[in-house]
Amino acid sequence: MFVPSHYREPDVSWMLDLMRANPLALMASNGSPADGPFATHLPVIIDPRWEGAPAPDLADMPLLGHLNRANPHWAALDTGTAVLLAFTGPHAYVSPTVYGITPAAPTWNFTSVHVHGVVERIDSVEETLGVVQATVQAFEKEFGNSWDMSESIDYFRTIVTGVGAFRVRVTRAEGMFKLSQEQHPEVRERVVRSFAGRGCTRHAQTADLMKRLS
C-alpha cells in the first residue's frame, strides 16, 4: 500500500485500534496461474496469549483467523504461505461544498491497515477449537457475560471439523490514515463538522479520528 508520509499513522496504537475495531479483514494470497489470487473476508484477532510489546510495524505479532475448509482458499494456504490482511476502518466522501474555498476538488477520507505475514496452518481439532473459542471470547466481551459458551462446546465440536484455522506471524504492517491532513486547519474543521452532522456512524467515526489528530 502506498502511504504518503503525511498520511502515516501517528502511533502504532492507531493501527492496533483500527484492527480491533474492524476485525473483518480481507485476506489475499497468490493462487495458481489458472486460479488467480485468492481473497477471503474473515474475522482476525490478535492471539490473546501474546504478551509482547508491539513493534512500530507490528513485526512478529501473532494473529489468529479461521475460514470454511470447503473454501478453495483453505486448500491453497500451506504453512509458509505469504498473505496480506487488509483491515478497513472509518471512511467518508469529502464534498468540495464543505471546504468554503475555490478552487477545490472532492476526495475520500479513509483509514486502512495492511498487514503482511506468513501463515502457519493449524490442523488439530483441539487447536482449531481453541482458535474458535478465542475468537468468540474476543467479540462476546462487547456483550458482557450473558452467553455461557461452555454450554455449546459439544455443538462446536460437531462443526469444527469444517473449520480451517491458522496463525499469521506478521512480517510488517502499514497504516493509511487519510484525514485531510494536507488542508488548512479551518478547512479541516469544516470537514469535521460536516461529517459529525451527517447522523451516520461511519461519518461520525471519521470525524472523531480527525479530531484525535488535532
C-alpha positions in Angstrom: 0.0 0.0 0.0 1.4 3.4 -1.0 1.2 5.7 2.0 2.3 9.3 1.6 4.3 10.4 4.7 1.7 12.9 5.9 -1.0 10.1 6.0 1.0 7.6 8.1 -0.3 6.5 11.4 0.8 8.9 14.2 1.5 5.9 16.5 1.4 2.1 16.3 -1.7 2.2 18.7 -3.7 3.7 15.8 -3.1 0.5 13.7 -4.0 -1.8 16.7 -7.2 0.2 17.5 -8.3 0.0 13.9 -7.7 -3.7 13.6 -9.5 -4.4 16.9 -12.5 -2.2 16.0 -12.7 -3.6 12.4 -11.7 -7.3 12.7 -13.3 -8.5 9.4 -10.2 -8.5 7.3 -9.8 -9.3 3.6 -7.1 -12.0 3.4 -5.4 -12.2 0.0 -2.8 -14.7 -1.3 -1.4 -15.9 -4.6 -3.0 -18.7 -6.4 -2.1 -20.7 -9.4 -2.0 -19.0 -12.9 -5.3 -20.8 -13.6 -7.0 -19.8 -10.3 -5.5 -16.3 -9.9 -5.2 -14.7 -6.5 -7.4 -15.8 -3.6 -9.3 -13.3 -1.4 -11.5 -14.1 1.6 -13.3 -11.9 4.1 -12.8 -13.4 7.6 -12.5 -12.4 11.3 -9.0 -11.9 12.5 -7.9 -11.4 16.1 -4.6 -10.8 17.9 -3.5 -14.0 19.6 -4.7 -13.5 23.2 -1.7 -15.4 24.6 0.7 -12.9 23.1 2.2 -10.6 25.7 4.9 -8.7 23.8 5.0 -5.0 23.1 4.1 -4.2 19.5 6.9 -3.2 17.2 6.4 0.1 15.2 5.5 -2.1 12.1 3.8 -4.9 14.2 6.5 -7.3 13.1 6.3 -10.7 14.9 2.9 -10.1 16.3 0.8 -13.3 16.1 -2.8 -13.2 14.6 -5.4 -15.9 14.6 -8.1 -16.5 11.9 -10.3 -19.2 10.5 -12.4 -19.9 7.4 -14.5 -22.7 5.9 -12.4 -25.7 4.9 -14.7 -26.0 1.8 -13.3 -22.7 0.6 -10.6 -23.3 -2.1 -8.6 -20.7 -0.4 -8.0 -23.0 2.6 -6.5 -25.7 0.3 -4.1 -23.1 -1.1 -3.0 -22.0 2.4 0.1 -24.0 3.1 2.3 -23.3 6.1 4.8 -20.7 4.9 2.3 -19.0 2.5 2.7 -15.2 2.4 -0.6 -13.4 2.9 -1.9 -9.9 3.0 -4.6 -8.9 5.6 -6.4 -5.7 4.7 -8.4 -4.1 7.6 -10.7 -1.2 6.6 -11.7 1.5 9.1 -13.9 4.6 9.0 -14.2 6.4 5.7 -16.2 9.1 4.0 -16.5 11.1 0.9 -15.5 14.7 1.2 -17.5 17.2 -1.0 -15.9 20.4 -2.1 -19.0 22.2 -0.9 -17.8 21.9 2.7 -14.4 23.5 2.0 -15.6 27.1 1.6 -12.8 27.7 -0.8 -12.3 27.8 -4.6 -10.8 26.0 -6.5 -11.3 22.7 -4.7 -11.6 19.1 -5.6 -13.5 16.2 -4.0 -11.7 13.4 -2.3 -12.3 10.4 0.0 -11.0 10.3 3.6 -10.3 6.7 4.6 -8.4 4.6 7.1 -6.8 1.2 6.5 -4.2 -1.1 7.8 -2.4 -3.6 5.6 -0.7 -6.5 7.4 1.8 -8.7 5.7 2.6 -12.1 7.2 3.3 -15.8 6.9 0.7 -18.5 7.5 1.0 -21.4 10.0 -1.8 -23.9 9.4 -3.5 -25.3 12.4 -4.6 -28.9 11.6 -5.5 -30.4 15.0 -9.1 -30.4 16.1 -8.3 -29.2 19.6 -6.2 -26.3 18.4 -8.8 -25.3 15.9 -11.4 -25.4 18.6 -9.2 -23.1 20.7 -9.0 -20.6 17.8 -12.8 -20.6 17.5 -13.2 -20.1 21.3 -10.6 -17.3 21.4 -12.4 -15.5 18.6 -15.8 -15.9 20.2 -14.4 -14.6 23.5 -12.8 -11.6 21.8 -16.1 -10.5 20.3 -18.5 -11.6 23.1 -16.7 -9.2 25.5 -18.7 -6.4 23.9 -21.9 -8.1 25.0 -20.9 -8.7 28.6 -21.2 -12.1 30.1 -24.7 -13.0 29.1 -23.8 -16.0 27.0 -22.2 -19.1 28.5 -20.1 -20.6 25.7 -19.4 -23.7 27.7 -22.9 -24.9 27.2 -22.3 -25.0 23.4 -18.8 -26.6 23.3 -20.3 -30.0 22.4 -22.1 -28.4 19.4 -18.8 -26.6 18.5 -17.1 -30.0 18.3 -19.7 -31.2 15.7 -19.0 -28.4 13.3 -15.3 -27.6 14.0 -14.1 -30.3 11.6 -15.3 -28.0 8.8 -13.2 -25.1 10.1 -9.8 -24.2 8.8 -7.8 -22.3 11.5 -4.5 -20.6 11.1 -1.9 -18.4 12.7 -0.3 -15.5 10.9 3.1 -14.2 12.0 3.3 -10.6 11.0 6.3 -9.5 9.0 5.3 -5.9 8.6 2.3 -3.6 8.6 1.5 -0.1 7.3 -1.4 2.2 8.2 -3.1 4.7 5.9 -5.0 7.5 7.8 -6.0 9.9 5.1 -7.9 12.5 7.1 -7.4 15.9 5.3 -4.0 16.5 6.9 -3.0 18.5 3.8 -5.7 21.0 4.4 -5.6 24.2 6.4 -6.9 23.8 10.0 -10.1 25.9 9.3 -10.9 23.7 6.3 -10.3 20.5 8.2 -12.6 21.8 10.9 -15.4 22.4 8.3 -14.9 18.8 7.1 -15.2 17.5 10.7 -18.4 19.5 11.3 -19.8 18.2 8.1 -19.1 14.5 9.0 -20.3 14.9 12.6 -23.6 16.4 11.4 -24.4 13.6 8.9 -26.1 11.3 11.5 -24.1 8.3 10.2 -21.9 6.2 12.4 -19.2 5.9 9.7 -19.0 9.6 9.2 -19.1 10.3 12.9 -16.2 7.8 13.4 -14.2 9.5 10.7 -14.8 12.9 12.3 -13.6 11.5 15.7 -10.4 10.3 14.2 -9.9 13.7 12.6 -10.4 15.4 16.0 -7.9 13.0 17.5 -5.3 14.2 15.1 -5.7 17.8 16.2 
